[in-house]
Amino acid sequence: MIEATLCFPLREWTPDERTGDDRERTDEVLLIEKRRGLGEGWYNGPGGKLENGETPRECAVRETREEVGLAVRNLEKAGELTFTLDGDRHTFCHVYRTRSFDGEPTPSDEARPEWVPIDEVPYDRMWEDDRLWLPAVLEGDTVAGEFRFEGGEPLDEADFADHDLERDVSFEDRS
């Protein structure tokens, strides 16, 4: 089983009156378009697999830095997601969010970053399960869920079959 992380940096975007931008103030989330590996071509948050001896928080910080050049801190645990494939546990994912970071996101070989207004998240270009749990995370809630896929490897080509999802979960005693 793979243990992994996702990190969702958030910011408040304020229009610049000097440039004549008349959009309203809004919250944005940093998403990446995956350029390779599992989920290539799809959008998600920065993240990846834990390395030996690494905590989930350390992994989220490292992966976000490696994938988009952002130095995140003050991560808040927002979710724990289990993904099964044909009845076997495939991936356990720790989900974090933060409003604390330094730097500007930059593309890498692995990811193309993009700030997206929360009400415009491209769920049609994401994993099918994301539309079930990610809105809660972006609203400030916590989630725990199991998402079942069928159809064999690779996971990103399997069919989404079913899920269980719980909101308002406490992660105080967890990593």
C-alpha positions as CSV (number, residue, x, y, z in Angstrom):
1,M,0.0,0.0,0.0
2,I,1.2,3.5,-0.9
3,E,1.1,6.2,1.8
4,A,0.9,9.7,0.3
5,T,-0.1,13.3,0.8
6,L,-1.9,16.2,-0.8
7,C,-1.5,19.8,0.1
8,F,-3.9,22.6,-0.8
9,P,-2.4,26.1,-0.4
10,L,-5.1,28.8,-0.2
11,R,-5.0,32.5,-0.6
12,E,-7.3,35.4,-0.7
13,W,-7.1,37.1,-4.1
14,T,-7.8,40.8,-4.1
15,P,-8.3,42.7,-7.4
16,D,-5.8,45.4,-8.3
17,E,-7.7,48.6,-8.9
18,R,-4.6,50.1,-10.6
19,T,-4.9,47.7,-13.5
20,G,-8.6,48.1,-13.9
21,D,-9.3,44.5,-12.7
22,D,-12.9,44.6,-11.6
23,R,-13.3,41.0,-10.4
24,E,-14.5,40.6,-6.8
25,R,-12.3,39.5,-3.9
26,T,-12.3,35.7,-3.7
27,D,-10.5,32.7,-2.2
28,E,-8.2,30.7,-4.5
29,V,-6.6,27.3,-4.2
30,L,-3.3,26.3,-5.8
31,L,-3.9,23.3,-8.0
32,I,-1.5,21.5,-10.3
33,E,-1.9,19.8,-13.6
34,K,0.1,16.6,-13.3
35,R,2.6,16.3,-16.1
36,R,3.6,12.6,-15.4
37,G,2.9,9.6,-13.3
38,L,-0.4,8.6,-11.7
39,G,-3.1,11.0,-12.8
40,E,-1.1,12.6,-15.6
41,G,-3.1,15.4,-17.3
42,W,-5.5,15.7,-14.3
43,Y,-5.7,18.5,-11.7
44,N,-5.0,18.0,-8.0
45,G,-3.1,19.5,-5.1
46,P,0.7,19.1,-4.9
47,G,1.7,15.9,-3.1
48,G,3.2,12.5,-3.4
49,K,4.6,9.4,-1.7
50,L,6.2,9.4,1.8
51,E,9.9,8.6,1.9
52,N,11.4,6.3,4.5
53,G,11.4,8.0,7.9
54,E,9.4,11.0,6.8
55,T,6.2,12.1,8.5
56,P,3.1,13.0,6.4
57,R,3.6,16.7,7.2
58,E,7.3,16.6,6.2
59,C,6.2,14.8,2.9
60,A,3.6,17.5,2.1
61,V,6.1,20.3,2.7
62,R,8.8,18.5,0.6
63,E,6.5,17.6,-2.3
64,T,4.9,21.1,-2.5
65,R,8.4,22.6,-2.6
66,E,9.7,20.1,-5.2
67,E,6.6,20.2,-7.4
68,V,5.8,24.0,-7.4
69,G,8.6,25.7,-5.5
70,L,6.3,26.9,-2.7
71,A,7.6,26.8,0.9
72,V,4.4,25.8,2.9
73,R,4.1,25.9,6.7
74,N,1.5,25.8,9.4
75,L,-0.2,22.8,7.7
76,E,-3.7,21.9,8.9
77,K,-4.7,18.3,8.7
78,A,-7.9,18.3,6.6
79,G,-8.4,14.7,5.6
80,E,-7.5,11.0,5.5
81,L,-8.5,9.2,2.4
82,T,-8.3,5.4,1.7
83,F,-8.4,4.3,-1.9
84,T,-9.0,0.6,-2.7
85,L,-8.6,-1.1,-6.0
86,D,-10.5,-4.4,-6.6
87,G,-11.0,-4.8,-2.9
88,D,-7.3,-4.2,-1.9
89,R,-6.0,-1.1,-0.2
90,H,-4.1,0.8,-2.7
91,T,-3.3,4.2,-1.3
92,F,-3.7,6.0,2.1
93,C,-3.6,9.8,1.6
94,H,-3.1,12.5,4.2
95,V,-4.7,15.8,3.1
96,Y,-3.5,19.2,4.3
97,R,-4.4,22.8,3.7
98,T,-2.6,26.0,4.5
99,R,-2.7,29.8,4.1
100,S,0.9,30.1,5.1
101,F,3.6,29.9,2.5
102,D,6.5,31.8,0.9
103,G,7.3,32.2,-2.8
104,E,5.5,32.1,-6.0
105,P,4.5,28.8,-7.6
106,T,6.6,27.8,-10.6
107,P,6.2,24.9,-13.0
108,S,8.4,21.7,-12.8
109,D,8.8,18.6,-14.8
110,E,6.1,17.1,-12.7
111,A,3.5,19.8,-12.3
112,R,2.0,23.0,-13.8
113,P,0.6,25.1,-11.0
114,E,-2.4,27.3,-11.3
115,W,-4.3,29.5,-8.8
116,V,-8.0,28.7,-9.2
117,P,-11.0,30.5,-7.6
118,I,-12.6,28.0,-5.2
119,D,-15.9,28.3,-7.0
120,E,-14.2,27.4,-10.4
121,V,-12.3,24.2,-9.4
122,P,-12.2,22.0,-12.6
123,Y,-13.8,18.9,-11.1
124,D,-14.4,17.6,-14.6
125,R,-10.6,17.4,-15.0
126,M,-9.9,15.7,-11.6
127,W,-10.3,12.2,-10.1
128,E,-14.0,11.4,-9.9
129,D,-13.9,11.1,-6.1
130,D,-12.4,14.6,-5.7
131,R,-15.9,16.3,-6.2
132,L,-17.1,14.3,-3.2
133,W,-14.5,15.4,-0.5
134,L,-12.6,18.4,-1.9
135,P,-15.4,20.9,-1.5
136,A,-15.6,20.2,2.2
137,V,-11.8,20.6,2.6
138,L,-11.9,23.9,0.7
139,E,-14.8,25.1,2.9
140,G,-12.6,24.5,6.0
141,D,-14.2,21.1,7.0
142,T,-12.3,17.9,7.7
143,V,-13.1,14.6,6.0
144,A,-12.3,10.9,6.3
145,G,-13.3,8.5,3.5
146,E,-12.9,5.3,1.6
147,F,-13.1,5.4,-2.2
148,R,-13.5,2.1,-4.1
149,F,-12.2,1.6,-7.6
150,E,-12.6,-1.5,-9.8
151,G,-11.1,-2.7,-13.0
152,G,-7.5,-3.3,-12.3
153,E,-4.2,-1.4,-12.6
154,P,-3.5,1.4,-13.1
155,L,-5.7,3.1,-10.6
156,D,-6.3,6.2,-12.8
157,E,-7.8,4.0,-15.5
158,A,-10.1,2.0,-13.1
159,D,-13.7,2.7,-12.6
160,F,-15.0,4.6,-9.5
161,A,-17.4,2.2,-7.8
162,D,-18.5,3.5,-4.4
163,H,-17.5,5.5,-1.3
164,D,-18.0,6.2,2.3
165,L,-17.4,9.7,3.6
166,E,-17.5,11.3,7.0
167,R,-17.2,15.1,7.6
168,D,-16.2,17.0,10.7
169,V,-13.5,14.5,11.7
170,S,-11.0,15.2,14.5
171,F,-7.4,14.5,13.7
172,E,-6.0,15.6,17.1
173,D,-4.6,12.2,18.0
174,R,-3.3,11.5,14.4
175,S,-0.3,12.7,12.4
